[in-house]
Amino acid sequence: MPNSQQVDILHDMTEKNRDIRADIEARAQGVLEPARKFLQEDGGDVKVVGFEPDTQTLVVSYIGECLTCPLQMFTLRAGLEPLVQQQVPEVRRLELADTP
């Protein structure tokens, strides 16, 4: 069983990881802003769902017309992914969140 000092260290590490994830997610969302304007013109949008540090994957979700667009994967791989990778080096890959 961990002692109180070990618990405190684990808590601090968890908090730090949460802060790092939140920072990466916020920076990625900011980088996506110019692309979002184009998507919104066609009735769609994209939002950051979360960052998975183990795989360096940013999970995003399409909204509106983007959900049924036949070019959604092309937009993700050829448009959004390189845009984010260039400006947020912690992100190696973008993936779509599971849609309900």
C-alpha positions as CSV (number, residue, x, y, z in Angstrom):
1,M,0.0,0.0,0.0
2,P,1.4,3.4,-0.9
3,N,2.3,5.8,1.9
4,S,1.0,9.4,2.0
5,Q,4.1,10.8,0.3
6,Q,3.7,8.4,-2.6
7,V,0.1,9.3,-2.9
8,D,0.9,13.0,-3.0
9,I,3.5,12.4,-5.7
10,L,1.1,10.4,-7.8
11,H,-1.6,13.1,-7.3
12,D,0.9,15.8,-8.4
13,M,1.9,13.8,-11.5
14,T,-1.8,13.3,-12.4
15,E,-2.5,17.0,-12.0
16,K,0.6,17.8,-14.2
17,N,-0.5,15.4,-16.9
18,R,-4.0,16.8,-16.8
19,D,-2.6,20.4,-17.2
20,I,-0.3,19.2,-20.1
21,R,-3.3,17.6,-21.9
22,A,-5.4,20.6,-21.4
23,D,-2.7,22.9,-22.8
24,I,-2.2,20.7,-25.9
25,E,-6.0,20.5,-26.5
26,A,-6.3,24.3,-26.2
27,R,-3.4,25.0,-28.6
28,A,-4.8,22.5,-31.1
29,Q,-8.3,24.0,-30.9
30,G,-6.7,27.4,-31.6
31,V,-4.8,26.1,-34.6
32,L,-8.0,24.7,-36.0
33,E,-9.8,28.0,-35.9
34,P,-9.0,29.1,-39.4
35,A,-10.1,25.7,-40.8
36,R,-13.3,25.8,-38.7
37,K,-14.4,28.9,-40.6
38,F,-14.3,27.0,-43.9
39,L,-16.1,24.0,-42.4
40,Q,-18.8,26.3,-40.9
41,E,-19.5,27.9,-44.3
42,D,-20.6,24.4,-45.5
43,G,-22.7,23.8,-42.4
44,G,-20.1,21.7,-40.5
45,D,-17.5,22.2,-37.8
46,V,-14.8,20.3,-35.9
47,K,-14.0,20.3,-32.2
48,V,-11.2,18.8,-30.1
49,V,-12.5,16.0,-27.9
50,G,-9.2,15.1,-26.2
51,F,-5.5,14.3,-26.3
52,E,-4.2,10.8,-25.7
53,P,-0.6,11.3,-24.5
54,D,0.4,7.6,-24.8
55,T,-0.2,7.6,-28.5
56,Q,0.2,11.3,-29.1
57,T,-3.2,11.3,-30.7
58,L,-5.5,14.3,-30.8
59,V,-9.1,13.1,-31.0
60,V,-11.5,15.4,-32.8
61,S,-15.2,15.3,-33.6
62,Y,-17.0,16.5,-36.7
63,I,-20.3,18.4,-36.3
64,G,-23.2,19.0,-38.6
65,E,-22.7,18.5,-42.3
66,C,-19.1,17.2,-41.7
67,L,-20.6,14.0,-40.2
68,T,-21.9,12.8,-43.5
69,C,-19.4,14.5,-45.9
70,P,-17.7,11.9,-48.2
71,L,-14.5,13.9,-47.9
72,Q,-14.3,13.9,-44.1
73,M,-11.2,11.5,-44.0
74,F,-9.5,13.5,-46.7
75,T,-10.1,16.7,-44.8
76,L,-8.8,15.1,-41.6
77,R,-5.6,13.6,-43.1
78,A,-4.7,16.1,-45.8
79,G,-6.0,19.3,-44.1
80,L,-6.4,19.2,-40.4
81,E,-3.8,16.7,-39.4
82,P,-0.8,18.5,-41.0
83,L,-2.1,21.8,-39.8
84,V,-2.1,20.7,-36.2
85,Q,1.2,18.7,-36.5
86,Q,3.1,21.7,-37.7
87,Q,2.0,24.0,-34.9
88,V,1.5,21.5,-32.0
89,P,4.5,19.1,-32.2
90,E,3.2,16.9,-29.4
91,V,0.5,15.7,-31.7
92,R,1.6,12.9,-34.1
93,R,-1.9,11.9,-35.3
94,L,-5.5,13.0,-35.5
95,E,-8.4,10.5,-35.1
96,L,-12.1,10.9,-35.2
97,A,-14.1,10.3,-32.1
98,D,-16.7,7.5,-32.2
99,T,-20.0,9.1,-33.2
100,P,-23.1,8.0,-31.4
